[in-house]
Amino acid sequence: MDNSSNTKSTKLTEIHLSSGDDEIFHPAPLPTDDDGFIVAFNIDQHDEILTFFEKHGVVVVANVLTEQECERSVDDVWKFLQEMFNPNIDRDKPETWDSNWPMFSHMGILGSERWLYPQACDNRQNPNIYKVFCTLFGDHELMTNVTRAGLMRPTKNVYFPSLNKTEDRENWKTISNWLHLDVNPLTGRATTYGFEHVAEGNFEPSNAPRSAQNKSTNNGMRVRKLQAVLALVDCREQDGGFHAVPGFQHYIVTWTKQNEKLCLHSNQSRDPTSVQIPRDDPIREHIQRMPIR
């Protein structure tokens, strides 16, 4: 990422990886502000951001994009929908949001295609976003890519101009409490949809998944891997959106031992970089929605 030498010369606070071996899961619920949004930090609160993240496993940083950058990003999302899926999609006409809408809509994801548009690329090189990830990684040398866009259609009281009436759209709902890991904690193999440290090498599949992390070229769980959600508009709790189990990183090794068969099965599946959390897993009791802005 191309950033100024001043940014790169800034001394970073040392990061600490959790051992993940707490025998009992200790919930770490996220505090909210007076408006019901998760408490957020400013870009320059480096130590506070890192301390919060290492406790909760998730952190919100406010105002990384300007209002104009957010608007251009939203414009590019709708342009992406029109050019990649259906030229008749109109952001002001919900009646056009059915035909040829991208797959994975029940997950809030706009297909599997990369969101390769000018503002998306600018966002990935944004100095503010870069600064946040330098803080979380404890390093200035980062690699990134451009991944996917997400959009959740409203499901209640949707106004349709052509019909001049308001209707509900239950079929636009996303999966309730969809919970998964975008890393297989047994092997350490992670999705490419995220930020990585430059030390991460190409993952070499192992015939013995239990020992995959010990291969010299597989950093696996020994390095910090992160994903981010860039909120382009305010995301209220009633709007849906991202949710997580705060504090799970302190328990993940114990959880993996308890769910080794599940991780082994996922390693042999079509997507060995993802593990779906079972519906009856007690960890689900600690899911927290994350309204962000």
N, C-alpha and C positions, 0 to 999 in steps of 0.2 A: 504494500500500500504506500502511496506517495504522500508523505507528510513532511513537515518542516523539520530541520535539524534540531530546533529548539524543543519540539515535542519529543523527539527521540532521545534528547539528552536529559530529559526529566527523570529524576531518580524515582523508581517505583517501589512500593511497599512489598515486602516478601509475602508470597501467598503460602497458604497451608492447606494441603489436601486432607480431607477427613479420612480416617482409617476405615470408616463405614462399618465397623464391627460392633456397634452398640447391640447388646443382647436383647434389649427391649426398645421398641420404637417410641421416641419422645416427640410428640407433636410440637411444631414450631409455627403456630398460626401467624399470619401476616397482619400487622396493624393497619387500620384504615383511617382516613382523614374525616373531617366533618361532612364531606360530600359523599362519603361512601366509597371512595377510590383507595386503592392500596397506597400507603404512604410512599412518596417518591423522594429521591435525592437530586440535588443539582449536580451538574457535570463535574464540578471541581471538588466535590466532597469525596476525594479518593479513599481516604481511610474509612469513612462511614459506609461508603458503597461496599468496600471489600469486607468489612466486619459483618455487615448485614447479610451479604451474600454467603459468607462462610458459615453463618448460623442457619439461615433459612434455605439455602440452595437456589434462591431466586431473588432478584432485586429489580426495582423499577427506577429508572433514571428519566427525569423530565426534561422537556425542551431540547432534545438533541437535534431536532429539525425545526426550521422556521415555519411559520404558517404558510408561506409561499411554497416551500419545499413539500409540505404535506399536500397542498392543493395540486401541485404538479404530479405528485405521486398518485393521488386518487385519479386524476385525469388519465394517467398512463395505465392504471388498472382497467378502466373502462375501454380504453383504446385496445388494450391487450385482449379483452373479451370479444370485441368487435372483429379484430383482425385475425384472431386465432380460432374463434369458435362460431360466431354468428354476427354478420354485419348489421343485422336488424336489431341487435340488443341496444336498448336506449335506457340510459341511467334514470330518466324521468318517467319511464313507462314500465311499471312492474309486469304488465301483461306480456312483455317481451323477454321476461326472465325465465322462461321455461324451455323453449325450443333450443336444442343444441347447447344447453348450459353445460359447463365442463363437468367431467366426472369428479368424484370425491366431494361433491357438494354436501353430502351428509356428514362430512368432516370439516366443512368450512374452508376447504382447499380448492383452488381453481385449477384443477387438472394436474398433470405431471410435467407440463411444459415449463421451461424456465421463463421467468419474467424478465426477459432481456430488453428492457426499455431504458431510454436515457436517464430518467430520474432514478430508476432502480439501481443503475450502475453508479450514479453519483452518490446515492445513499450508502452504498457499500464502501465508498471511499471517503465518506463524510468525516472530517477531523474530529467532530464531537463523538461520533459512534466509535471511531478508532480509539479515542482516548479512554472511553469506558472499557473497551475490551483489553486495552493495555493494562488498565488497573486490575481487571479480573484475572488476566493471564500472568501478570507480573513480568511482562516482556513487551518489547516494542516491535519485535519481528513476528508478524502475523501473516497468515494466508487466509484468503476468503474466496467465495464464489457468489454468483447470483442465483438465488433459488426460486421459490415459488411465491405466489401471492395468495392471499386468503380474503374471502368476503362471505359474510353471512347475510342471507336474505331475511327480511322481517317475516314473521309468521302470524302476527296479530294486527288486526285493523289496518290492513294494507289498502291504500286508495288506488283504484284502477281508473285512470282518466277516461279511457275509451268506454268504460261501463258506467262512469260517473257514480260509483258506489264503492263502499269499503267491504273487504272480505278477509277471511283468515286463510292461510295457506299452511295447513298442517304438514303437507308433504315436503315443505321446505325446511322442516326442522332438522337439526343435526343430531348425531348420536348423543344420547344423554350419558354424561359421565364417562366418555371415552377416555380410557387411561392406558398409556403404554410407555415403554422406554424406547428411546431412539438409540439405544446401545444395548448390546447383549452383555450383561455384566459378568457372564461366565467367561467369555472369550475376550471381551474388551473391544470387539468390533463395533464401530459406530457408523451411523448414517453419514452420507456426504452433505446432507442438508444442515450445515452449521459452520461455525468458526472453528478453526483448528490451530494448534501451535505448529510452527515450522518443523519441529522435530518429529512430527508424526510421519511414519513411513508407510509404505504400502502394506496393507494387511495381508499376511500369508495364511490362508486357511490351514488348519491343522487336522490331521486324522484323529488327534486326541484333543478334543475341544477343552477338556479340563486343564490342559497344560498350555493352551494357546497363548496366554498372557506371558508365559515364560520365554517365548521365542524372542531372540534379540531384536528382531525387526518389528515386533509388535509392541508398541507402547501401551496399548490397551487402556486399562484403568489407572496406569501409572502417570498419565498426563491429564490435564484438565481439558475437557471438550465442552463447548457451549453452544446453545442455540438461543436465538433472540426473536422476539415478536416486536415489530416496529409498528406501533399504533398510529395510524394516520388520522384517525378521528377519536373522540372520546368513546371508550367502550364501557358502558354501564353494566352492572350485574345482570339486569333484565335483558340485555342485548345478547347474552351468551358470550362466547369467546374462550379465552385461555383459562385453564384451571390446572392445578398441580397439587402435590402432597408436600408442603414445605417441611424441610428437615429430613427428607427421605435419604439424602446422601450419607447421613450418619449411620444408616441402618442397612444400606444396600448390600454389603457383603454378607451380613446375616440372612437377609431376605434371599439372596442368591443361593446360599447353602440349603435353605428350606425349599427352594423352588428349582433345584438343579435339573430335574426332568423336563420342566417347562423350558428352561434355557437351552437344554440339549435339543429339544424338539424344534425350537425356534432357529437354532443353528443349522438345522437340516431343511428348513422351510424355504420358500421362494424369496423371503427377505430375512437373511440371517442377522441383519443389523437392528432388528426391532423385536421387542417382546411385549405381547399383549397381557395386561394384568387381568387375571381371572375375575369373573363377576362376583365370586364369593370370597375374594381376598379381603381380610379385615382391614388392610391398609386403605381401602376405599372409604372407610368411615372418616378419614381425615382429608379428603379432597376439599380444596378451597378454591372457589371462583376468584378470578383476579380482575376486577374492574380497574382499568388503567386509562391514563390520558397523557 
